[in-house]
Structures are given as structure tokens and as C-alpha cells.
Amino acid sequence: MTNYHGILTPITLGVTGQDGEDYNVAIQHILIQDSNGIYGTTGIFNLYKDDFGLDKDDFGDLLGEREDDYDLPDDQNPDYLGRILFDDDGNWIYDGDTISIMEQEQLANFLINYEDDM
């Protein structure tokens, strides 16, 4: 059984890369909305490199001064890493060409075994 249905807001996961270095991946579950306005899960997760820090240059982001930078489509976003798709049986496939099999497995295992701390 998979637990990823409980992921309704973006989360960040630390992943170990092929080179042994750790980096953060932002995981965004794609949700659908039915005719009654109720949101449901799809099992499709967009993946983004997450380098957010609080350098002084980043304060403009917090104030919304660089909002246009966030309107890039995924195919033009340099931080887009691809996506992981799950079927109803918990099988998954990576759609992208950026991260290694080892990194894909870390992400998929996290999503399959996800436990909400709330």
C-alpha cells in the first residue's frame, strides 16, 4: 500500500546524489478538482531542485519583487527535475532525464512510505 495520497502540499526531501553529495528536492503532488470543488490525488509528482536560502539577494523573493521568475513552464525551468508517476498498484516510473536511478529510488521509496507527522 502507498501512503503518498496524504501529500497535499509541496514538501522537501534531502536526497543523496550519484556523487555522494546531498541536495534538496521539492516534491509537488499534482491534484485534481472534481465538479464539486473537492480535490483528489493523482499519484503524479513534479520534482524540482530546491536551493532556497536566505541570502540577502533572496529577500526580494520573499517580498514578491521577483514574482515573474516563478511563472516559467517546467520545460524552461532550470530547477525542474522531471516527475514520478504512480499507478493504483503502487508501481512507479520516472519521467525525465535529470536524476539517476539511485535518486529516483530514494524519492519513490519516500513517497510510498510517507507518514504525515501531524
Biopython code that builds the backbone (N, CA, C, O; Angstrom):
import numpy as np
from Bio.PDB.StructureBuilder import StructureBuilder

atoms = [
    (1, "MET", "N", (0.843, -1.189, 0.000)),
    (1, "MET", "CA", (0.000, 0.000, 0.000)),
    (1, "MET", "C", (0.884, 1.247, 0.000)),
    (1, "MET", "O", (1.933, 1.272, 0.643)),
    (2, "THR", "N", (0.455, 2.269, -0.719)),
    (2, "THR", "CA", (1.212, 3.509, -0.781)),
    (2, "THR", "C", (0.558, 4.563, 0.096)),
    (2, "THR", "O", (-0.660, 4.580, 0.272)),
    (3, "ASN", "N", (1.391, 5.441, 0.643)),
    (3, "ASN", "CA", (0.902, 6.487, 1.532)),
    (3, "ASN", "C", (0.949, 7.873, 0.901)),
    (3, "ASN", "O", (0.628, 8.863, 1.559)),
    (4, "TYR", "N", (1.343, 7.952, -0.358)),
    (4, "TYR", "CA", (1.535, 9.266, -0.968)),
    (4, "TYR", "C", (0.251, 10.074, -1.095)),
    (4, "TYR", "O", (0.323, 11.282, -1.322)),
    (5, "HIS", "N", (-0.917, 9.460, -0.959)),
    (5, "HIS", "CA", (-2.178, 10.194, -1.078)),
    (5, "HIS", "C", (-2.314, 11.265, 0.007)),
    (5, "HIS", "O", (-3.107, 12.195, -0.145)),
    (6, "GLY", "N", (-1.558, 11.149, 1.090)),
    (6, "GLY", "CA", (-1.612, 12.133, 2.161)),
    (6, "GLY", "C", (-0.799, 13.380, 1.892)),
    (6, "GLY", "O", (-0.835, 14.317, 2.690)),
    (7, "ILE", "N", (-0.068, 13.422, 0.795)),
    (7, "ILE", "CA", (0.766, 14.585, 0.479)),
    (7, "ILE", "C", (-0.071, 15.561, -0.345)),
    (7, "ILE", "O", (-0.266, 15.372, -1.546)),
    (8, "LEU", "N", (-0.555, 16.591, 0.310)),
    (8, "LEU", "CA", (-1.438, 17.546, -0.356)),
    (8, "LEU", "C", (-0.780, 18.899, -0.587)),
    (8, "LEU", "O", (-1.288, 19.711, -1.360)),
    (9, "THR", "N", (0.326, 19.144, 0.065)),
    (9, "THR", "CA", (1.070, 20.387, -0.125)),
    (9, "THR", "C", (2.507, 20.026, -0.486)),
    (9, "THR", "O", (2.966, 18.931, -0.160)),
    (10, "PRO", "N", (3.224, 20.931, -1.155)),
    (10, "PRO", "CA", (4.619, 20.628, -1.509)),
    (10, "PRO", "C", (5.470, 20.348, -0.271)),
    (10, "PRO", "O", (5.297, 20.970, 0.777)),
    (11, "ILE", "N", (6.385, 19.403, -0.417)),
    (11, "ILE", "CA", (7.312, 19.052, 0.652)),
    (11, "ILE", "C", (8.711, 18.982, 0.073)),
    (11, "ILE", "O", (8.883, 18.898, -1.143)),
    (12, "THR", "N", (9.705, 19.016, 0.937)),
    (12, "THR", "CA", (11.097, 18.943, 0.519)),
    (12, "THR", "C", (11.744, 17.714, 1.132)),
    (12, "THR", "O", (11.521, 17.396, 2.300)),
    (13, "LEU", "N", (12.547, 17.027, 0.331)),
    (13, "LEU", "CA", (13.248, 15.834, 0.778)),
    (13, "LEU", "C", (14.724, 15.973, 0.460)),
    (13, "LEU", "O", (15.084, 16.400, -0.637)),
    (14, "GLY", "N", (15.581, 15.619, 1.406)),
    (14, "GLY", "CA", (17.009, 15.558, 1.162)),
    (14, "GLY", "C", (17.342, 14.260, 0.435)),
    (14, "GLY", "O", (16.942, 13.181, 0.871)),
    (15, "VAL", "N", (18.068, 14.363, -0.667)),
    (15, "VAL", "CA", (18.428, 13.221, -1.500)),
    (15, "VAL", "C", (19.950, 13.180, -1.643)),
    (15, "VAL", "O", (20.602, 14.220, -1.737)),
    (16, "THR", "N", (20.499, 11.980, -1.658)),
    (16, "THR", "CA", (21.931, 11.812, -1.899)),
    (16, "THR", "C", (22.143, 11.535, -3.386)),
    (16, "THR", "O", (21.596, 10.578, -3.935)),
    (17, "GLY", "N", (22.941, 12.382, -4.026)),
    (17, "GLY", "CA", (23.205, 12.250, -5.451)),
    (17, "GLY", "C", (24.234, 11.179, -5.751)),
    (17, "GLY", "O", (24.846, 10.616, -4.844)),
    (18, "GLN", "N", (24.417, 10.904, -7.035)),
    (18, "GLN", "CA", (25.393, 9.921, -7.508)),
    (18, "GLN", "C", (26.799, 10.228, -7.001)),
    (18, "GLN", "O", (27.590, 9.317, -6.759)),
    (19, "ASP", "N", (27.105, 11.516, -6.841)),
    (19, "ASP", "CA", (28.430, 11.936, -6.402)),
    (19, "ASP", "C", (28.594, 11.884, -4.886)),
    (19, "ASP", "O", (29.650, 12.243, -4.365)),
    (20, "GLY", "N", (27.555, 11.438, -4.173)),
    (20, "GLY", "CA", (27.610, 11.358, -2.718)),
    (20, "GLY", "C", (27.214, 12.644, -2.012)),
    (20, "GLY", "O", (27.121, 12.681, -0.785)),
    (21, "GLU", "N", (26.981, 13.692, -2.780)),
    (21, "GLU", "CA", (26.573, 14.980, -2.204)),
    (21, "GLU", "C", (25.065, 14.988, -1.991)),
    (21, "GLU", "O", (24.306, 14.447, -2.795)),
    (22, "ASP", "N", (24.646, 15.612, -0.893)),
    (22, "ASP", "CA", (23.226, 15.741, -0.606)),
    (22, "ASP", "C", (22.677, 17.018, -1.217)),
    (22, "ASP", "O", (23.368, 18.034, -1.284)),
    (23, "TYR", "N", (21.440, 16.959, -1.657)),
    (23, "TYR", "CA", (20.741, 18.147, -2.140)),
    (23, "TYR", "C", (19.254, 17.977, -1.832)),
    (23, "TYR", "O", (18.799, 16.874, -1.529)),
    (24, "ASN", "N", (18.510, 19.059, -1.911)),
    (24, "ASN", "CA", (17.084, 19.024, -1.598)),
    (24, "ASN", "C", (16.247, 18.993, -2.868)),
    (24, "ASN", "O", (16.563, 19.645, -3.863)),
    (25, "VAL", "N", (15.171, 18.217, -2.805)),
    (25, "VAL", "CA", (14.214, 18.140, -3.905)),
    (25, "VAL", "C", (12.848, 18.560, -3.368)),
    (25, "VAL", "O", (12.362, 18.006, -2.382)),
    (26, "ALA", "N", (12.237, 19.539, -4.023)),
    (26, "ALA", "CA", (10.866, 19.925, -3.709)),
    (26, "ALA", "C", (9.942, 18.997, -4.490)),
    (26, "ALA", "O", (10.105, 18.806, -5.696)),
    (27, "ILE", "N", (8.973, 18.425, -3.786)),
    (27, "ILE", "CA", (8.046, 17.459, -4.371)),
    (27, "ILE", "C", (6.650, 18.071, -4.341)),
    (27, "ILE", "O", (6.150, 18.444, -3.279)),
    (28, "GLN", "N", (6.028, 18.171, -5.508)),
    (28, "GLN", "CA", (4.697, 18.775, -5.618)),
    (28, "GLN", "C", (3.728, 17.746, -6.177)),
    (28, "GLN", "O", (3.845, 17.345, -7.336)),
    (29, "HIS", "N", (2.772, 17.316, -5.362)),
    (29, "HIS", "CA", (1.746, 16.374, -5.806)),
    (29, "HIS", "C", (0.748, 17.121, -6.680)),
    (29, "HIS", "O", (0.194, 18.140, -6.266)),
    (30, "ILE", "N", (0.520, 16.618, -7.883)),
    (30, "ILE", "CA", (-0.467, 17.220, -8.773)),
    (30, "ILE", "C", (-1.853, 16.760, -8.320)),
    (30, "ILE", "O", (-2.131, 15.563, -8.259)),
    (31, "LEU", "N", (-2.707, 17.715, -8.007)),
    (31, "LEU", "CA", (-4.054, 17.419, -7.530)),
    (31, "LEU", "C", (-5.073, 17.726, -8.625)),
    (31, "LEU", "O", (-4.827, 18.552, -9.503)),
    (32, "ILE", "N", (-6.217, 17.050, -8.561)),
    (32, "ILE", "CA", (-7.311, 17.329, -9.484)),
    (32, "ILE", "C", (-8.506, 17.794, -8.669)),
    (32, "ILE", "O", (-8.647, 17.456, -7.494)),
    (33, "GLN", "N", (-9.358, 18.570, -9.308)),
    (33, "GLN", "CA", (-10.552, 19.082, -8.634)),
    (33, "GLN", "C", (-11.785, 18.561, -9.371)),
    (33, "GLN", "O", (-11.888, 18.689, -10.591)),
    (34, "ASP", "N", (-12.723, 17.969, -8.617)),
    (34, "ASP", "CA", (-13.936, 17.447, -9.246)),
    (34, "ASP", "C", (-14.980, 18.555, -9.393)),
    (34, "ASP", "O", (-14.737, 19.695, -8.997)),
    (35, "SER", "N", (-16.121, 18.226, -9.955)),
    (35, "SER", "CA", (-17.158, 19.221, -10.221)),
    (35, "SER", "C", (-17.743, 19.833, -8.948)),
    (35, "SER", "O", (-18.381, 20.885, -9.004)),
    (36, "ASN", "N", (-17.533, 19.187, -7.812)),
    (36, "ASN", "CA", (-17.995, 19.726, -6.533)),
    (36, "ASN", "C", (-16.932, 20.563, -5.829)),
    (36, "ASN", "O", (-17.151, 21.035, -4.713)),
    (37, "GLY", "N", (-15.782, 20.749, -6.476)),
    (37, "GLY", "CA", (-14.710, 21.540, -5.881)),
    (37, "GLY", "C", (-13.837, 20.768, -4.915)),
    (37, "GLY", "O", (-12.996, 21.358, -4.236)),
    (38, "ILE", "N", (-14.024, 19.444, -4.840)),
    (38, "ILE", "CA", (-13.235, 18.605, -3.945)),
    (38, "ILE", "C", (-11.951, 18.195, -4.661)),
    (38, "ILE", "O", (-11.976, 17.759, -5.812)),
    (39, "TYR", "N", (-10.824, 18.345, -3.954)),
    (39, "TYR", "CA", (-9.535, 17.972, -4.527)),
    (39, "TYR", "C", (-9.223, 16.509, -4.249)),
    (39, "TYR", "O", (-9.533, 15.980, -3.181)),
    (40, "GLY", "N", (-8.609, 15.874, -5.225)),
    (40, "GLY", "CA", (-8.175, 14.492, -5.086)),
    (40, "GLY", "C", (-6.746, 14.328, -5.582)),
    (40, "GLY", "O", (-6.217, 15.190, -6.284)),
    (41, "THR", "N", (-6.139, 13.228, -5.216)),
    (41, "THR", "CA", (-4.750, 12.978, -5.581)),
    (41, "THR", "C", (-4.673, 12.244, -6.921)),
    (41, "THR", "O", (-5.622, 11.578, -7.338)),
    (42, "THR", "N", (-3.529, 12.381, -7.581)),
    (42, "THR", "CA", (-3.340, 11.757, -8.891)),
    (42, "THR", "C", (-2.225, 10.716, -8.884)),
    (42, "THR", "O", (-2.190, 9.846, -9.754)),
    (43, "GLY", "N", (-1.313, 10.793, -7.915)),
    (43, "GLY", "CA", (-0.147, 9.923, -7.947)),
    (43, "GLY", "C", (0.933, 10.442, -8.878)),
    (43, "GLY", "O", (1.867, 9.712, -9.209)),
    (44, "ILE", "N", (0.819, 11.692, -9.305)),
    (44, "ILE", "CA", (1.822, 12.327, -10.170)),
    (44, "ILE", "C", (2.498, 13.421, -9.359)),
    (44, "ILE", "O", (1.837, 14.287, -8.785)),
    (45, "PHE", "N", (3.831, 13.369, -9.320)),
    (45, "PHE", "CA", (4.606, 14.313, -8.517)),
    (45, "PHE", "C", (5.637, 15.023, -9.378)),
    (45, "PHE", "O", (6.496, 14.380, -9.980)),
    (46, "ASN", "N", (5.556, 16.358, -9.439)),
    (46, "ASN", "CA", (6.605, 17.150, -10.076)),
    (46, "ASN", "C", (7.763, 17.288, -9.100)),
    (46, "ASN", "O", (7.563, 17.423, -7.893)),
    (47, "LEU", "N", (8.972, 17.254, -9.638)),
    (47, "LEU", "CA", (10.188, 17.327, -8.831)),
    (47, "LEU", "C", (11.007, 18.545, -9.250)),
    (47, "LEU", "O", (11.199, 18.798, -10.439)),
    (48, "TYR", "N", (11.489, 19.296, -8.255)),
    (48, "TYR", "CA", (12.284, 20.488, -8.517)),
    (48, "TYR", "C", (13.486, 20.514, -7.591)),
    (48, "TYR", "O", (13.387, 20.135, -6.424)),
    (49, "LYS", "N", (14.621, 20.961, -8.110)),
    (49, "LYS", "CA", (15.781, 21.203, -7.265)),
    (49, "LYS", "C", (15.418, 22.348, -6.334)),
    (49, "LYS", "O", (14.882, 23.365, -6.774)),
    (50, "ASP", "N", (15.707, 22.185, -5.049)),
    (50, "ASP", "CA", (15.312, 23.174, -4.045)),
    (50, "ASP", "C", (16.556, 23.748, -3.400)),
    (50, "ASP", "O", (17.110, 23.169, -2.465)),
    (51, "ASP", "N", (16.992, 24.897, -3.909)),
    (51, "ASP", "CA", (18.178, 25.562, -3.374)),
    (51, "ASP", "C", (17.820, 26.817, -2.597)),
    (51, "ASP", "O", (18.675, 27.684, -2.412)),
    (52, "PHE", "N", (16.590, 26.939, -2.140)),
    (52, "PHE", "CA", (16.177, 28.172, -1.488)),
    (52, "PHE", "C", (17.014, 28.427, -0.247)),
    (52, "PHE", "O", (17.188, 27.546, 0.596)),
    (53, "GLY", "N", (17.516, 29.617, -0.149)),
    (53, "GLY", "CA", (18.274, 30.037, 1.018)),
    (53, "GLY", "C", (17.918, 31.469, 1.341)),
    (53, "GLY", "O", (17.234, 32.137, 0.565)),
    (54, "LEU", "N", (18.372, 31.938, 2.467)),
    (54, "LEU", "CA", (18.040, 33.295, 2.867)),
    (54, "LEU", "C", (19.248, 34.220, 2.743)),
    (54, "LEU", "O", (19.582, 34.959, 3.669)),
    (55, "ASP", "N", (19.896, 34.164, 1.579)),
    (55, "ASP", "CA", (20.912, 35.159, 1.287)),
    (55, "ASP", "C", (20.205, 36.500, 1.118)),
    (55, "ASP", "O", (19.002, 36.557, 0.862)),
    (56, "LYS", "N", (20.972, 37.573, 1.264)),
    (56, "LYS", "CA", (20.323, 38.883, 1.168)),
    (56, "LYS", "C", (19.669, 39.095, -0.188)),
    (56, "LYS", "O", (18.676, 39.819, -0.272)),
    (57, "ASP", "N", (20.185, 38.494, -1.249)),
    (57, "ASP", "CA", (19.585, 38.639, -2.565)),
    (57, "ASP", "C", (18.233, 37.944, -2.659)),
    (57, "ASP", "O", (17.434, 38.261, -3.540)),
    (58, "ASP", "N", (17.970, 37.005, -1.766)),
    (58, "ASP", "CA", (16.711, 36.268, -1.795)),
    (58, "ASP", "C", (15.574, 37.017, -1.115)),
    (58, "ASP", "O", (14.415, 36.634, -1.278)),
    (59, "PHE", "N", (15.862, 38.065, -0.362)),
    (59, "PHE", "CA", (14.800, 38.778, 0.312)),
    (59, "PHE", "C", (13.822, 39.395, -0.682)),
    (59, "PHE", "O", (12.648, 39.576, -0.360)),
    (60, "GLY", "N", (14.291, 39.721, -1.882)),
    (60, "GLY", "CA", (13.386, 40.204, -2.927)),
    (60, "GLY", "C", (12.341, 39.165, -3.265)),
    (60, "GLY", "O", (11.198, 39.515, -3.559)),
    (61, "ASP", "N", (12.711, 37.880, -3.228)),
    (61, "ASP", "CA", (11.754, 36.809, -3.482)),
    (61, "ASP", "C", (10.669, 36.815, -2.419)),
    (61, "ASP", "O", (9.487, 36.677, -2.734)),
    (62, "LEU", "N", (11.064, 36.973, -1.165)),
    (62, "LEU", "CA", (10.110, 36.944, -0.072)),
    (62, "LEU", "C", (9.142, 38.121, -0.146)),
    (62, "LEU", "O", (8.000, 38.024, 0.302)),
    (63, "LEU", "N", (9.599, 39.216, -0.705)),
    (63, "LEU", "CA", (8.764, 40.402, -0.819)),
    (63, "LEU", "C", (7.956, 40.418, -2.112)),
    (63, "LEU", "O", (7.179, 41.344, -2.348)),
    (64, "GLY", "N", (8.137, 39.395, -2.952)),
    (64, "GLY", "CA", (7.392, 39.312, -4.196)),
    (64, "GLY", "C", (7.929, 40.191, -5.295)),
    (64, "GLY", "O", (7.232, 40.440, -6.279)),
    (65, "GLU", "N", (9.156, 40.672, -5.154)),
    (65, "GLU", "CA", (9.705, 41.583, -6.146)),
    (65, "GLU", "C", (10.174, 40.857, -7.402)),
    (65, "GLU", "O", (10.368, 41.485, -8.443)),
    (66, "ARG", "N", (10.357, 39.549, -7.316)),
    (66, "ARG", "CA", (10.820, 38.804, -8.487)),
    (66, "ARG", "C", (9.806, 37.724, -8.849)),
    (66, "ARG", "O", (10.180, 36.615, -9.231)),
    (67, "GLU", "N", (8.544, 38.047, -8.730)),
    (67, "GLU", "CA", (7.468, 37.083, -8.935)),
    (67, "GLU", "C", (7.481, 36.481, -10.341)),
    (67, "GLU", "O", (7.142, 35.309, -10.505)),
    (68, "ASP", "N", (7.865, 37.257, -11.358)),
    (68, "ASP", "CA", (7.866, 36.761, -12.731)),
    (68, "ASP", "C", (8.781, 35.561, -12.908)),
    (68, "ASP", "O", (8.569, 34.757, -13.816)),
    (69, "ASP", "N", (9.797, 35.422, -12.059)),
    (69, "ASP", "CA", (10.720, 34.300, -12.158)),
    (69, "ASP", "C", (10.024, 32.964, -11.907)),
    (69, "ASP", "O", (10.542, 31.919, -12.303)),
    (70, "TYR", "N", (8.863, 32.980, -11.258)),
    (70, "TYR", "CA", (8.186, 31.738, -10.891)),
    (70, "TYR", "C", (7.126, 31.319, -11.903)),
    (70, "TYR", "O", (6.431, 30.326, -11.688)),
    (71, "ASP", "N", (6.994, 32.040, -12.974)),
    (71, "ASP", "CA", (5.980, 31.733, -13.973)),
    (71, "ASP", "C", (6.522, 30.912, -15.138)),
    (71, "ASP", "O", (5.850, 30.792, -16.163)),
    (72, "LEU", "N", (7.702, 30.353, -15.009)),
    (72, "LEU", "CA", (8.282, 29.562, -16.086)),
    (72, "LEU", "C", (7.577, 28.223, -16.220)),
    (72, "LEU", "O", (7.300, 27.576, -15.211)),
    (73, "PRO", "N", (7.278, 27.790, -17.442)),
    (73, "PRO", "CA", (6.780, 26.421, -17.612)),
    (73, "PRO", "C", (7.898, 25.435, -17.268)),
    (73, "PRO", "O", (9.080, 25.761, -17.375)),
    (74, "ASP", "N", (7.513, 24.234, -16.856)),
    (74, "ASP", "CA", (8.505, 23.246, -16.409)),
    (74, "ASP", "C", (9.600, 22.998, -17.432)),
    (74, "ASP", "O", (10.762, 22.845, -17.057)),
    (75, "ASP", "N", (9.259, 22.953, -18.716)),
    (75, "ASP", "CA", (10.276, 22.647, -19.727)),
    (75, "ASP", "C", (11.312, 23.759, -19.884)),
    (75, "ASP", "O", (12.343, 23.551, -20.524)),
    (76, "GLN", "N", (11.057, 24.930, -19.314)),
    (76, "GLN", "CA", (12.024, 26.028, -19.346)),
    (76, "GLN", "C", (12.635, 26.316, -17.981)),
    (76, "GLN", "O", (13.533, 27.151, -17.867)),
    (77, "ASN", "N", (12.161, 25.638, -16.953)),
    (77, "ASN", "CA", (12.619, 25.875, -15.593)),
    (77, "ASN", "C", (13.906, 25.072, -15.349)),
    (77, "ASN", "O", (13.877, 23.843, -15.418)),
    (78, "PRO", "N", (15.025, 25.737, -15.067)),
    (78, "PRO", "CA", (16.279, 25.005, -14.861)),
    (78, "PRO", "C", (16.281, 24.134, -13.604)),
    (78, "PRO", "O", (17.136, 23.260, -13.462)),
    (79, "ASP", "N", (15.337, 24.362, -12.692)),
    (79, "ASP", "CA", (15.250, 23.564, -11.471)),
    (79, "ASP", "C", (14.324, 22.354, -11.605)),
    (79, "ASP", "O", (14.225, 21.550, -10.678)),
    (80, "TYR", "N", (13.651, 22.214, -12.742)),
    (80, "TYR", "CA", (12.733, 21.093, -12.945)),
    (80, "TYR", "C", (13.533, 19.816, -13.172)),
    (80, "TYR", "O", (14.403, 19.759, -14.042)),
    (81, "LEU", "N", (13.226, 18.791, -12.376)),
    (81, "LEU", "CA", (13.961, 17.528, -12.446)),
    (81, "LEU", "C", (13.169, 16.407, -13.103)),
    (81, "LEU", "O", (13.700, 15.313, -13.294)),
    (82, "GLY", "N", (11.916, 16.653, -13.450)),
    (82, "GLY", "CA", (11.068, 15.613, -14.016)),
    (82, "GLY", "C", (9.922, 15.318, -13.072)),
    (82, "GLY", "O", (9.563, 16.134, -12.223)),
    (83, "ARG", "N", (9.354, 14.131, -13.240)),
    (83, "ARG", "CA", (8.245, 13.760, -12.370)),
    (83, "ARG", "C", (8.227, 12.259, -12.152)),
    (83, "ARG", "O", (8.758, 11.485, -12.948)),
    (84, "ILE", "N", (7.600, 11.871, -11.050)),
    (84, "ILE", "CA", (7.394, 10.459, -10.734)),
    (84, "ILE", "C", (5.900, 10.214, -10.791)),
    (84, "ILE", "O", (5.108, 10.972, -10.231)),
    (85, "LEU", "N", (5.521, 9.133, -11.483)),
    (85, "LEU", "CA", (4.116, 8.781, -11.631)),
    (85, "LEU", "C", (3.881, 7.410, -11.008)),
    (85, "LEU", "O", (4.650, 6.475, -11.229)),
    (86, "PHE", "N", (2.810, 7.304, -10.227)),
    (86, "PHE", "CA", (2.417, 6.042, -9.598)),
    (86, "PHE", "C", (1.117, 5.555, -10.210)),
    (86, "PHE", "O", (0.245, 6.352, -10.557)),
    (87, "ASP", "N", (0.988, 4.219, -10.344)),
    (87, "ASP", "CA", (-0.309, 3.670, -10.727)),
    (87, "ASP", "C", (-1.043, 3.227, -9.463)),
    (87, "ASP", "O", (-0.521, 3.377, -8.359)),
    (88, "ASP", "N", (-2.244, 2.684, -9.616)),
    (88, "ASP", "CA", (-3.061, 2.297, -8.459)),
    (88, "ASP", "C", (-2.454, 1.165, -7.649)),
    (88, "ASP", "O", (-2.821, 0.969, -6.491)),
    (89, "ASP", "N", (-1.527, 0.414, -8.244)),
    (89, "ASP", "CA", (-0.887, -0.701, -7.533)),
    (89, "ASP", "C", (0.398, -0.286, -6.830)),
    (89, "ASP", "O", (1.055, -1.119, -6.206)),
    (90, "GLY", "N", (0.769, 1.002, -6.923)),
    (90, "GLY", "CA", (1.982, 1.479, -6.272)),
    (90, "GLY", "C", (3.229, 1.342, -7.122)),
    (90, "GLY", "O", (4.327, 1.648, -6.656)),
    (91, "ASN", "N", (3.084, 0.884, -8.371)),
    (91, "ASN", "CA", (4.228, 0.848, -9.286)),
    (91, "ASN", "C", (4.523, 2.281, -9.717)),
    (91, "ASN", "O", (3.615, 3.107, -9.808)),
    (92, "TRP", "N", (5.781, 2.570, -9.980)),
    (92, "TRP", "CA", (6.135, 3.937, -10.335)),
    (92, "TRP", "C", (7.084, 3.948, -11.529)),
    (92, "TRP", "O", (7.744, 2.960, -11.849)),
    (93, "ILE", "N", (7.118, 5.111, -12.167)),
    (93, "ILE", "CA", (8.043, 5.338, -13.269)),
    (93, "ILE", "C", (8.485, 6.801, -13.193)),
    (93, "ILE", "O", (7.713, 7.687, -12.829)),
    (94, "TYR", "N", (9.731, 7.018, -13.543)),
    (94, "TYR", "CA", (10.269, 8.384, -13.579)),
    (94, "TYR", "C", (10.160, 8.896, -15.003)),
    (94, "TYR", "O", (10.557, 8.214, -15.948)),
    (95, "ASP", "N", (9.624, 10.091, -15.156)),
    (95, "ASP", "CA", (9.501, 10.742, -16.448)),
    (95, "ASP", "C", (10.450, 11.938, -16.442)),
    (95, "ASP", "O", (10.107, 13.011, -15.946)),
    (96, "GLY", "N", (11.622, 11.745, -16.987)),
    (96, "GLY", "CA", (12.634, 12.792, -17.025)),
    (96, "GLY", "C", (13.974, 12.188, -17.374)),
    (96, "GLY", "O", (14.082, 10.986, -17.615)),
    (97, "ASP", "N", (14.990, 13.022, -17.401)),
    (97, "ASP", "CA", (16.328, 12.533, -17.737)),
    (97, "ASP", "C", (17.410, 13.213, -16.903)),
    (97, "ASP", "O", (18.570, 13.269, -17.313)),
    (98, "THR", "N", (17.037, 13.722, -15.748)),
    (98, "THR", "CA", (17.950, 14.524, -14.939)),
    (98, "THR", "C", (18.547, 13.778, -13.761)),
    (98, "THR", "O", (19.717, 13.986, -13.439)),
    (99, "ILE", "N", (17.783, 12.918, -13.110)),
    (99, "ILE", "CA", (18.274, 12.281, -11.892)),
    (99, "ILE", "C", (18.537, 10.788, -12.126)),
    (99, "ILE", "O", (17.915, 10.151, -12.975)),
    (100, "SER", "N", (19.467, 10.265, -11.352)),
    (100, "SER", "CA", (19.898, 8.872, -11.504)),
    (100, "SER", "C", (18.857, 7.899, -10.954)),
    (100, "SER", "O", (17.929, 8.297, -10.251)),
    (101, "ILE", "N", (19.021, 6.636, -11.281)),
    (101, "ILE", "CA", (18.136, 5.597, -10.762)),
    (101, "ILE", "C", (18.198, 5.568, -9.239)),
    (101, "ILE", "O", (17.171, 5.398, -8.582)),
    (102, "MET", "N", (19.382, 5.732, -8.676)),
    (102, "MET", "CA", (19.535, 5.741, -7.220)),
    (102, "MET", "C", (18.710, 6.870, -6.596)),
    (102, "MET", "O", (18.053, 6.668, -5.575)),
    (103, "GLU", "N", (18.742, 8.043, -7.200)),
    (103, "GLU", "CA", (17.981, 9.191, -6.698)),
    (103, "GLU", "C", (16.474, 8.965, -6.889)),
    (103, "GLU", "O", (15.675, 9.305, -6.017)),
    (104, "GLN", "N", (16.100, 8.397, -8.027)),
    (104, "GLN", "CA", (14.689, 8.078, -8.278)),
    (104, "GLN", "C", (14.156, 7.132, -7.208)),
    (104, "GLN", "O", (13.054, 7.321, -6.695)),
    (105, "GLU", "N", (14.945, 6.113, -6.875)),
    (105, "GLU", "CA", (14.513, 5.132, -5.873)),
    (105, "GLU", "C", (14.351, 5.772, -4.498)),
    (105, "GLU", "O", (13.430, 5.421, -3.760)),
    (106, "GLN", "N", (15.237, 6.709, -4.144)),
    (106, "GLN", "CA", (15.100, 7.404, -2.860)),
    (106, "GLN", "C", (13.776, 8.165, -2.806)),
    (106, "GLN", "O", (13.052, 8.103, -1.812)),
    (107, "LEU", "N", (13.471, 8.879, -3.882)),
    (107, "LEU", "CA", (12.239, 9.659, -3.934)),
    (107, "LEU", "C", (11.003, 8.759, -3.917)),
    (107, "LEU", "O", (10.056, 9.012, -3.172)),
    (108, "ALA", "N", (11.016, 7.716, -4.736)),
    (108, "ALA", "CA", (9.862, 6.810, -4.802)),
    (108, "ALA", "C", (9.642, 6.109, -3.463)),
    (108, "ALA", "O", (8.504, 5.995, -3.008)),
    (109, "ASN", "N", (10.710, 5.643, -2.831)),
    (109, "ASN", "CA", (10.569, 4.974, -1.533)),
    (109, "ASN", "C", (10.019, 5.920, -0.477)),
    (109, "ASN", "O", (9.196, 5.521, 0.348)),
    (110, "PHE", "N", (10.466, 7.164, -0.497)),
    (110, "PHE", "CA", (9.931, 8.145, 0.438)),
    (110, "PHE", "C", (8.424, 8.325, 0.227)),
    (110, "PHE", "O", (7.652, 8.324, 1.186)),
    (111, "LEU", "N", (8.017, 8.479, -1.030)),
    (111, "LEU", "CA", (6.608, 8.706, -1.322)),
    (111, "LEU", "C", (5.750, 7.495, -0.968)),
    (111, "LEU", "O", (4.651, 7.649, -0.433)),
    (112, "ILE", "N", (6.236, 6.313, -1.257)),
    (112, "ILE", "CA", (5.494, 5.091, -0.952)),
    (112, "ILE", "C", (5.310, 4.932, 0.549)),
    (112, "ILE", "O", (4.250, 4.507, 1.008)),
    (113, "ASN", "N", (6.341, 5.271, 1.316)),
    (113, "ASN", "CA", (6.326, 5.064, 2.765)),
    (113, "ASN", "C", (6.004, 6.333, 3.544)),
    (113, "ASN", "O", (6.203, 6.374, 4.758)),
    (114, "TYR", "N", (5.519, 7.353, 2.883)),
    (114, "TYR", "CA", (5.260, 8.648, 3.507)),
    (114, "TYR", "C", (4.368, 8.508, 4.733)),
    (114, "TYR", "O", (3.356, 7.808, 4.708)),
    (115, "GLU", "N", (4.764, 9.189, 5.809)),
    (115, "GLU", "CA", (3.945, 9.272, 7.004)),
    (115, "GLU", "C", (3.854, 10.724, 7.412)),
    (115, "GLU", "O", (4.870, 11.397, 7.584)),
    (116, "ASP", "N", (2.652, 11.197, 7.565)),
    (116, "ASP", "CA", (2.419, 12.572, 7.980)),
    (116, "ASP", "C", (2.694, 12.678, 9.473)),
    (116, "ASP", "O", (2.189, 11.875, 10.257)),
    (117, "ASP", "N", (3.486, 13.657, 9.866)),
    (117, "ASP", "CA", (3.836, 13.862, 11.269)),
    (117, "ASP", "C", (2.737, 14.542, 12.061)),
    (117, "ASP", "O", (2.853, 14.674, 13.280)),
    (118, "MET", "N", (1.687, 14.971, 11.409)),
    (118, "MET", "CA", (0.618, 15.706, 12.104)),
    (118, "MET", "C", (-0.241, 14.761, 12.895)),
    (118, "MET", "O", (-1.192, 15.191, 13.547)),
]
sb = StructureBuilder()
sb.init_structure("model")
sb.init_model(0)
sb.init_chain("A")
sb.init_seg("    ")
for serial, (resi, resn, name, xyz) in enumerate(atoms, 1):
    if name == "N":
        sb.init_residue(resn, " ", resi, " ")
    sb.init_atom(name, np.array(xyz, "f"), 0.0, 1.0, " ", f" {name:<3s}", serial, name[0])
structure = sb.get_structure()
